[in-house]
Amino acid sequence: MSNRKVTAIICTLFFISLSLFFSCTGEAPDVRQLFWQLNLAYDPAIDIKYESLSVFAHVADADGIDDVDLMYIVQDKNELLWELDAEGWSKFEDGEEIWIGSNNIRMNDGSSFPRALYRLIIIDRAGERSSDEFFINADAADVSSAVFPRAVVNGEEISLDGNFREYTLWFYDEEGNQTKIFTSNEKVLPIESVLNARERQIVRSFYVNTLDPAAGYGFIYGPVAIE
């Protein structure tokens, strides 16, 4: 998800909310938890390395999750804004928790994210909103020389490579919806031990994610096709 300049857009959010209020009523959505992670990403298919941002919110709404309409990520100092709706975000369930967000938020020009304060805003169809904040303060990294994890699908096995303690796999269906998250410290994973029969039928690709806590960012490799 690319960024847009926030000038004028943020100024109109109040008026959008006002007009929506008269067409719908309900309680404000509740951002119960916020997960974010700055990543150095590598797309092996097109051999491009870049910074990306993962942002997911555990959201509850008294009128149901389908009442949640928009997600904004705003960086005021540099007038940046990313907008996601139900067609643009990924949604997955973790027990009774419902999370929405994206692992593919980027700067338009491929540059690094400003190290600054960011705001997350969730708006429902009635114009009610909830918000949270996070601060990116990781040191700048040389993406071109970064060492990424690797993944290869060999028949019915996923082979992982890299000097990392733990690997997290993000699985997606054909429409780009995140269907499962799987974490392991093993480097050879039989697909049947990772995906059940139903998941095996719908999953079409995955990304490998690892984390460098000391540096303050993660590494992403993918997408990797799985048939």
C-alpha positions as CSV (number, residue, x, y, z in Angstrom):
1,M,0.0,0.0,0.0
2,S,1.6,3.3,-1.1
3,N,1.4,6.6,0.6
4,R,-0.4,9.8,-0.5
5,K,0.0,13.4,0.7
6,V,-2.2,14.0,3.7
7,T,-2.9,17.7,3.0
8,A,-6.6,18.3,2.5
9,I,-7.4,14.6,3.0
10,I,-7.0,14.8,6.8
11,C,-8.8,18.1,6.8
12,T,-11.9,16.5,5.3
13,L,-12.0,13.5,7.7
14,F,-14.2,15.4,10.1
15,F,-16.7,16.3,7.4
16,I,-16.7,12.7,6.1
17,S,-17.5,11.5,9.6
18,L,-20.3,14.1,9.9
19,S,-22.0,13.0,6.8
20,L,-21.7,9.3,7.6
21,F,-23.1,9.9,11.1
22,F,-26.5,10.9,9.7
23,S,-26.7,7.8,7.5
24,C,-25.6,5.2,10.1
25,T,-25.5,5.0,13.9
26,G,-23.6,2.8,16.2
27,E,-20.8,2.6,18.7
28,A,-17.2,3.5,17.9
29,P,-14.8,0.7,16.9
30,D,-12.4,-0.3,19.5
31,V,-8.6,-0.8,18.7
32,R,-7.7,-3.3,21.4
33,Q,-4.2,-4.1,20.3
34,L,-1.8,-2.7,17.7
35,F,1.0,-4.6,16.0
36,W,3.5,-2.9,13.8
37,Q,6.9,-3.8,12.4
38,L,9.4,-2.1,10.1
39,N,10.8,-4.5,7.6
40,L,13.5,-4.8,5.0
41,A,11.9,-6.7,2.2
42,Y,13.1,-8.6,-0.8
43,D,11.0,-9.7,-3.8
44,P,12.9,-12.6,-5.5
45,A,10.6,-12.6,-8.5
46,I,11.6,-9.1,-9.6
47,D,14.9,-8.8,-7.6
48,I,13.9,-5.6,-5.7
49,K,14.8,-4.7,-2.1
50,Y,12.9,-2.0,-0.2
51,E,11.6,-0.9,3.2
52,S,8.0,-1.9,4.1
53,L,5.8,-1.6,7.1
54,S,3.5,-4.2,8.7
55,V,0.6,-2.7,10.6
56,F,-2.3,-4.8,12.0
57,A,-5.0,-3.8,14.5
58,H,-7.1,-6.0,16.7
59,V,-10.4,-4.3,16.2
60,A,-13.8,-4.9,17.8
61,D,-17.0,-3.2,16.8
62,A,-20.4,-3.6,18.6
63,D,-22.0,-3.6,15.1
64,G,-19.7,-6.3,13.8
65,I,-16.4,-6.2,12.0
66,D,-18.1,-5.6,8.7
67,D,-19.1,-2.2,10.1
68,V,-15.5,-1.1,10.1
69,D,-15.0,0.9,6.9
70,L,-11.5,2.5,6.7
71,M,-8.1,2.4,8.1
72,Y,-5.7,5.3,7.9
73,I,-2.0,5.5,8.7
74,V,-0.9,9.1,9.1
75,Q,2.5,10.7,9.5
76,D,1.7,14.3,10.1
77,K,5.2,15.9,10.1
78,N,5.9,14.8,6.5
79,E,2.2,14.9,5.4
80,L,1.9,11.2,4.5
81,L,-1.2,9.1,4.5
82,W,-2.0,5.5,3.6
83,E,-5.7,4.5,3.2
84,L,-6.9,0.9,3.4
85,D,-10.5,-0.4,3.0
86,A,-11.9,-4.0,3.1
87,E,-10.5,-4.6,-0.4
88,G,-7.1,-3.3,0.5
89,W,-6.4,-4.8,3.9
90,S,-5.8,-8.4,5.0
91,K,-8.2,-9.8,7.7
92,F,-7.5,-12.9,9.8
93,E,-8.8,-14.4,13.0
94,D,-6.8,-15.5,15.9
95,G,-9.2,-17.3,18.2
96,E,-11.9,-14.8,18.9
97,E,-9.7,-11.8,17.9
98,I,-10.1,-10.2,14.5
99,W,-7.1,-8.4,13.0
100,I,-7.0,-6.1,10.0
101,G,-4.1,-4.5,8.3
102,S,-1.3,-4.9,5.8
103,N,2.2,-6.3,5.5
104,N,2.9,-4.3,2.4
105,I,2.8,-0.6,3.2
106,R,5.5,1.3,1.3
107,M,6.7,4.7,0.3
108,N,5.8,5.7,-3.2
109,D,9.4,6.4,-4.3
110,G,10.9,3.3,-2.5
111,S,12.6,5.5,0.0
112,S,12.9,4.8,3.8
113,F,10.1,5.6,6.1
114,P,10.5,8.8,8.1
115,R,11.6,8.0,11.7
116,A,8.8,9.7,13.4
117,L,5.4,9.4,15.1
118,Y,2.6,7.7,13.2
119,R,-1.1,7.6,13.9
120,L,-3.5,4.7,13.2
121,I,-7.2,5.7,12.7
122,I,-10.0,3.3,12.3
123,I,-13.4,4.6,11.1
124,D,-16.7,2.7,10.9
125,R,-19.6,3.3,8.6
126,A,-21.2,5.7,11.0
127,G,-18.1,7.8,11.1
128,E,-17.2,6.8,14.6
129,R,-13.5,6.4,15.1
130,S,-10.7,5.0,17.3
131,S,-7.0,5.6,17.1
132,D,-3.6,4.6,18.3
133,E,0.0,5.6,17.8
134,F,3.4,4.1,17.1
135,F,6.9,5.6,16.7
136,I,9.5,4.4,14.2
137,N,13.0,5.0,15.6
138,A,15.1,2.2,14.0
139,D,18.4,3.3,12.6
140,A,18.7,3.6,8.8
141,A,19.7,0.3,7.2
142,D,21.5,-0.5,3.9
143,V,18.8,-2.5,2.2
144,S,21.1,-3.4,-0.7
145,S,23.5,-5.3,1.5
146,A,21.0,-6.9,3.9
147,V,21.0,-10.6,4.4
148,F,17.5,-12.0,3.9
149,P,16.0,-15.4,4.7
150,R,15.2,-17.6,1.7
151,A,12.5,-20.2,1.0
152,V,12.1,-22.9,-1.7
153,V,9.2,-25.2,-2.2
154,N,10.4,-28.7,-3.0
155,G,7.4,-31.0,-3.8
156,E,5.6,-31.2,-0.5
157,E,8.3,-29.5,1.6
158,I,9.2,-25.9,2.3
159,S,13.0,-25.4,2.8
160,L,14.2,-22.3,4.6
161,D,17.6,-20.9,4.6
162,G,19.3,-18.2,6.7
163,N,21.1,-17.6,10.0
164,F,17.9,-16.8,12.0
165,R,16.6,-18.3,15.2
166,E,13.0,-18.3,14.2
167,Y,10.9,-18.0,10.9
168,T,7.3,-16.8,10.5
169,L,5.4,-17.7,7.4
170,W,2.5,-15.6,6.2
171,F,0.2,-17.5,3.9
172,Y,-2.1,-15.9,1.3
173,D,-5.0,-17.1,-0.9
174,E,-5.4,-16.3,-4.6
175,E,-7.1,-12.9,-3.8
176,G,-4.3,-11.8,-1.5
177,N,-6.1,-12.5,1.8
178,Q,-3.9,-13.6,4.6
179,T,-5.1,-17.0,5.7
180,K,-2.6,-18.2,8.2
181,I,0.5,-17.4,10.2
182,F,2.9,-20.1,11.1
183,T,6.1,-19.8,13.2
184,S,8.9,-22.4,13.5
185,N,12.6,-22.8,14.3
186,E,12.8,-25.7,11.9
187,K,14.3,-25.2,8.4
188,V,12.5,-28.1,6.6
189,L,8.7,-28.0,7.0
190,P,6.5,-30.7,5.5
191,I,3.5,-28.8,4.0
192,E,1.0,-31.1,5.5
193,S,2.4,-30.2,9.0
194,V,1.9,-26.5,8.3
195,L,-1.4,-26.4,6.4
196,N,-4.5,-28.5,7.0
197,A,-6.5,-29.9,4.0
198,R,-8.7,-26.9,3.6
199,E,-5.8,-24.4,3.9
200,R,-3.8,-26.5,1.4
201,Q,-6.6,-26.0,-1.2
202,I,-6.8,-22.2,-0.9
203,V,-3.2,-21.1,-0.2
204,R,-1.3,-19.9,-3.2
205,S,1.7,-18.1,-1.9
206,F,3.6,-17.2,1.3
207,Y,6.2,-14.8,2.7
208,V,9.0,-15.6,5.2
209,N,9.4,-13.1,8.0
210,T,12.2,-12.9,10.5
211,L,13.1,-10.4,13.2
212,D,16.3,-8.7,14.3
213,P,15.3,-7.3,17.7
214,A,18.6,-5.5,18.2
215,A,18.2,-3.5,15.0
216,G,14.5,-2.9,15.5
217,Y,13.3,-4.3,12.2
218,G,12.3,-7.5,10.4
219,F,13.3,-9.2,7.1
220,I,10.7,-10.3,4.6
221,Y,11.3,-12.7,1.6
222,G,8.6,-13.4,-0.9
223,P,6.2,-14.0,-2.3
224,V,6.9,-17.6,-2.9
225,A,4.4,-19.6,-4.9
226,I,2.9,-22.8,-3.5
227,E,0.6,-25.0,-5.6
